[in-house]
Amino acid sequence: MKSLFLRKTKTDDTAPGASNAPGNWLILVLTLPLSNAEARMKILRTLESMGAGVLREGTYVMPDVPVHRESVERLANYVGEVGGTADLIYTRAAREQQEQRFRALFDRRARYQDIRKNVDALKAGFGISDPTAIGRVLQRQRAELEALSATDYFPGPGRAEVLAMIEETERAVQGLMFPSEGTDAKPVKGARRKHFQRTWATRQPLWADRLASAWLIRRFIDVEATMVWLAKTEEAPAGAVSYGYEGADFSNSSTRLTYEQLIAYFKLDRNEALVRIGALTRALETGDASVIEARGVETMLQGARHRAKNDHELLRESEKTFDLLYETYLQPVTARLTS
């Protein structure tokens, strides 16, 4: 949760640096309002989001740099406004041992090590787990690293080492998702006639590419399709068209997702709205934050997953999101701006 009391500022203002020279400190002594549970929770969450060190119950410490001073002063004012008390002390450590004690409150090495262990565990799943599933968990580890780095006020080598490990793993996952031996599909004349009233099979778990591909099939390729969801090692039924996994009739190439392969093969890539949904799907699968809509669509698909009791329901719920995206993308830009 982002705090109401924090503001972004230049990096030079947010970090006191790795020097061992004594620094200035902010000590905040709080008495929280007993009758306002919502305010208490907001105050505690703000302190947590700042990465404040806890000297003892009700006493917090932060390095005294401009952004922290502003944030802590605003928080202290808020505490008073909601019925608590806040004493803010500007100080320096009295001796070297106290300085080191303060700094030890901001030692993030154990948390960096936890991220390292989690990434190592993901690498153990190469060749076993779905690479897109590995990629999604890896995205969360990167986000956790970024959040941790924001409160690492006395950085050591831990952050750089874990970041390098994550980037190396991301490259490996990218290679698994887009195999170099995979070839791009070519458009085929009359392909839709040959793929009408067919059984279409993909593997679980369903996520962005498989869901978008299933939506595309049911809306634009085979409106009378029968959809089948396969377990991890289950083979597609005889005569079925398989998609979305290694060895399927339609799967990722070195440059395309399965969805992109389908729109190319069935000559749907002249439809700008479908192409844009392909870009969005790629962003969801690879964690590309440059596509603005991706975060919101990810939330919608996660909501569909929580609501659905099975994969058929998940597809029906997800199709609503893709239908709305298609209608939005289909409109000319000027129409969207004036509507």
Secondary structure as UniProt FT lines:
FT   TURN            4..5
FT   HELIX           11..14
FT   STRAND          24..31
FT   TURN            34..35
FT   HELIX           37..50
FT   STRAND          53..56
FT   TURN            57..58
FT   STRAND          59..63
FT   HELIX           66..81
FT   TURN            82..83
FT   STRAND          85..92
FT   HELIX           96..104
FT   TURN            105..106
FT   HELIX           109..123
FT   TURN            124..128
FT   HELIX           131..150
FT   HELIX           158..177
FT   TURN            180..181
FT   TURN            189..190
FT   HELIX           191..194
FT   STRAND          199..203
FT   HELIX           208..216
FT   HELIX           217..221
FT   TURN            223..224
FT   STRAND          226..230
FT   TURN            232..233
FT   TURN            238..239
FT   STRAND          241..243
FT   TURN            246..247
FT   HELIX           258..265
FT   TURN            266..267
FT   TURN            269..270
FT   HELIX           272..286
FT   TURN            289..290
FT   TURN            292..293
FT   HELIX           294..307
FT   HELIX           311..330
FT   HELIX           333..338
//
